[in-house]
């Protein structure tokens, strides 16, 4: 069993409109845009990062906004819901706020002893806010939501699958433990993790396969402290039979990827070097940052990308 993984690092999804996506996360949810860059594999598309003050691991939601992309189809083999942690007693505030903002799909429910508020993102993305006691992570306090009600970071994700077996074995190998079960939901958690340390499996044997598009999670990334820990994890996964990519430099973290038995794409990302490697903390997410290989094409890239008004 691996011990290097401490919980989630980030969750990356797809959207159809950059401005709408930016406004939803920075204005409606009150997160900070900590990086404005491009998809390193498709530089004509933004890669936008939203999180806490500095983009700590376990707080960062990221998006590839492909203009006018068709919506994805929900189903098995995907991350069905991304869950954020908020302070206990704040769900009435959030329900009123999201209602006033015209957010769709609002509904309250309880799961594994947590009160939750479910809602949809602009592209039908699946989200929930979960009231969590003892989450000492500090919400971003410079936006539209105060730290008393603000989002601490992720609580975890819910993966919708046809079968628990192989994915449950993988999570256990990664350091997660099965801790609870309710109906078709099984909770896995990392003891002493980073706060973003739960993965819930929703098992629906007859579910249709998901089809990715706007509103779909592209991949979910798990956090390790540094490159040495990442290499240890990579070797262990390879030795277990997983097809893992080489280490890829994403400027703000180092990444490896592999496909899970249930079809979800996993990433293992380092906490180093962080989002302040090319911007000071006071100005995170303000300027368009490009990887070195694209700097010579800056004028063309900037001319192609749609403007985002903050």
WOQUIWO-V603432 format. One line per field, one symbol per residue. phi: phi as a letter, one per 20 degrees, with the letter a starting at -180 (. if undefined). psi: psi as a letter, one per 40 degrees, with the letter a starting at -180 (. if undefined). burial: I if it has 16 or more other ideal C-beta (glycine too) atoms within 10 Angstrom, else O. Layout:
phi: ???
psi: ???
burial: ???
This chain:
phi: .fcfedqfdbcdcccdbffffgffeeefemeefeacccffdbfecfcddcaegcmfgncdecbdeegmffffdfrenbfebdddecffnefggfffffffemfemfaeadblmdeccebdegdngecbddfcfmeefeffdddecfffdfffqfercddecebegfffffffffoecfdabbmedcedbdfmfenecccddddcgeffffcfagneffbdddecfbfffffffgfffffeoeedfffdedmdadcccbeegeoeedcdcefeeneefcbfgfcgmeefdcfgfdgfdgfffffefffdee
psi: hiedheaidihhaiiehdddddddddddefihhehhaiheegeehihhhhaadefiheehhiihghhfhiiihiaifihdhhhihiiheeddddddddddefhifhhiiihfehhihiiiadfeihiihhhhieheihiheebehiedeihdaidaihhhidhdcddddddddeeihheihhbehhhiihhfaedffihhhhhgdeiiiihiaheihdihhihidadddddddddddddeeihhiihhhfdeiiiiiihideehhiihiieieieedeiiddfhedihhiideedeedddddddhiihh.
burial: OIOIIIIIIIIIIIIIIIOOIIIIIIOIIIIIIIIIIIOIOOIOIIIIIIIIIIIIIIIIIIIIIIOOIOIIOIIIIIIIIIIIIIIOOIIOIIIOIIOOOOIOOOOOOOIOOIIIIIIIIIIIIIIIIIIIOOIOIOIIOOIOIOIOIIIIIIIIIIIIIIOIOOIIOIIOOIIIOOOOOOOOOIIIIIOOIIIIIIIIIIIOOOIOOIOIIIIIIIIIIIIIOOOOIIIOIIOIIOOOOIOIOOOOOIIIIIIIIIOIOIIIIIIIIIIOOOIIOOIOOOOIIOOOIIOOOOOOOOOOIOOOIOOIOO
